[in-house]
Amino acid sequence: MSTSTKLRVPHWRLELERDTMDAQKKNTPLAHESLIKLKRLYLQSVPAGSIVFDSLVPAGRVDWGYQDHLYNTILSKDATAYPPSGAYTRRFLKFLITSLEENLAEDEELHDSILTLYSDLMSSPDIVSDATRPTFITYLLPPIQSLSREETRVVISERKSVLSADGHTGARTWEAALALGEFFIVSPLPISKPIRECRVLELGAGTAFTSILLSKLGARYVLATDGDERVCENIHGNIFLNRNGDNMSVSRLLWGPCQENSTIYTNVWDLIIGGDITYDTRDISDLVYTLKKLLKANMGEGCKAIISATVRNESTLHEFDKELSTAGLSFEAREVGEPGRRLWYYESDTAIRIYTIYSS
Ligand SMILES: C[S@@+](CC[C@H](N)C(=O)[O-])C[C@H]1O[C@@H](n2cnc3c(N)ncnc32)[C@H](O)[C@@H]1O
């Protein structure tokens, strides 16, 4: 069975309430909401040329106090332990400084610390613009009561502009993973257990963004798997960056019968997840083999699979639908439109479909 409906999700404002409260405590009467948006964009290394800086700095009212707060909130060493690359920061500052300059209040000057940081970066010979190198990308989460301040971010070491390298596609976080993450933040869990009781298995985890997010959201246990050894090694690093070692681990799992004796198939799971793993028709029957084996074995637990798919090619997904039906799996598919893509920056507006799959 297949249905296609619009996924309705609440609107989240791109801000962190706690940061706002801190600012209020410090009596900083600033355009703080915009500053937090700027911080989100900076930490996610959003292409500086596509940020509308003029809409984020106070028009004609940039003074020393604002710049001081901006520096301390976004750019200083204390603002984040995992800043974007020097090359990105340099480019971000180039655009930011132009916008600050154009919006200076009367008799105000550009802030020393911001200018010094920019000139230091300009004169560092070791900073090269190599977008294929791994860098820290931080995805700030919205305010969630159960999370401590430290937990309100997922930090990923990734190669943002690398689509495919060394024979795999798991070097960067794909938009389907971001949409899957948003889905778990804004929608009720599609299974009858609360998150703290949920044992989660991710297939084709890549950077493991969604696994790390679910472990932060309080899942009982999360196992991120991927078929590629180097991708799995990188996941270990990402778990370390997020200090999520307690309820999360990594294992290599290739879909299909080749690893059918893996203990992953005999362990108990409540939720199977996957982002952007349906793009290659050559892998679809192996993927569906694995989904079927896992969902049938865990049917008694009410286990479901939530798979997000970027709709690059309708016929590939049609193949996936067909294989699921042939395997006797039930599924629903819902499109995530713009309202489901509010928490992070998405470079493209290609449709993303979220599948809920179960054995009945
Ligand atoms: C497009 S990436 C998506 C990564 C991540 N889920 C995301 O959305 O950011 C696909 C991932 O699936 C993994 N993969 C592809 N074919 C696989 C297979 N047959 N078995 C296991 N993993 C596979 C790749 O190594 C890669 O990490």
The ligand as a Tripos MOL2 file, in Angstrom:
@<TRIPOS>MOLECULE
LIG
   27    29     1     0     0
SMALL
NO_CHARGES

@<TRIPOS>ATOM
      1 C1         23.9960    8.9180    0.3740 C.3       1 LIG1
      2 S1         24.8170    8.2370    1.7470 S.3       1 LIG1
      3 C2         23.7130    8.6720    3.0560 C.3       1 LIG1
      4 C3         24.4180    8.7770    4.3630 C.3       1 LIG1
      5 C4         23.5650    9.2780    5.5150 C.3       1 LIG1
      6 N1         22.4850    8.3910    5.8240 N.3       1 LIG1
      7 C5         23.0240   10.6660    5.2040 C.2       1 LIG1
      8 O1         21.8830   10.7860    4.7480 O.co2     1 LIG1
      9 O2         23.7690   11.6240    5.3930 O.co2     1 LIG1
     10 C6         24.5130    6.4800    1.6130 C.3       1 LIG1
     11 C7         25.2470    5.6500    2.6580 C.3       1 LIG1
     12 O3         24.8390    4.2900    2.5170 O.3       1 LIG1
     13 C8         25.9850    3.4520    2.5470 C.3       1 LIG1
     14 N2         25.6990    2.2870    1.6880 N.ar      1 LIG1
     15 C9         25.5090    2.2690    0.3520 C.ar      1 LIG1
     16 N3         25.2720    1.0260   -0.0870 N.ar      1 LIG1
     17 C10        25.3040    0.2200    1.0080 C.ar      1 LIG1
     18 C11        25.1280   -1.1570    1.2090 C.ar      1 LIG1
     19 N4         24.8790   -1.9870    0.1750 N.pl3     1 LIG1
     20 N5         25.1950   -1.6500    2.4660 N.ar      1 LIG1
     21 C12        25.4370   -0.8240    3.4950 C.ar      1 LIG1
     22 N6         25.6360    0.5170    3.3810 N.ar      1 LIG1
     23 C13        25.5780    1.0310    2.1480 C.ar      1 LIG1
     24 C14        27.1160    4.3000    1.9970 C.3       1 LIG1
     25 O4         28.3960    3.8560    2.4510 O.3       1 LIG1
     26 C15        26.7510    5.6860    2.5070 C.3       1 LIG1
     27 O5         27.3660    5.9710    3.7400 O.3       1 LIG1
@<TRIPOS>BOND
     1     1     2 1
     2     2     3 1
     3     2    10 1
     4     3     4 1
     5     4     5 1
     6     5     6 1
     7     5     7 1
     8     7     8 2
     9     7     9 1
    10    10    11 1
    11    11    12 1
    12    11    26 1
    13    12    13 1
    14    13    14 1
    15    13    24 1
    16    14    15 ar
    17    14    23 ar
    18    15    16 ar
    19    16    17 ar
    20    17    18 ar
    21    17    23 ar
    22    18    19 1
    23    18    20 ar
    24    20    21 ar
    25    21    22 ar
    26    22    23 ar
    27    24    25 1
    28    24    26 1
    29    26    27 1
@<TRIPOS>SUBSTRUCTURE
     1 LIG1         1 GROUP 0 **** ****
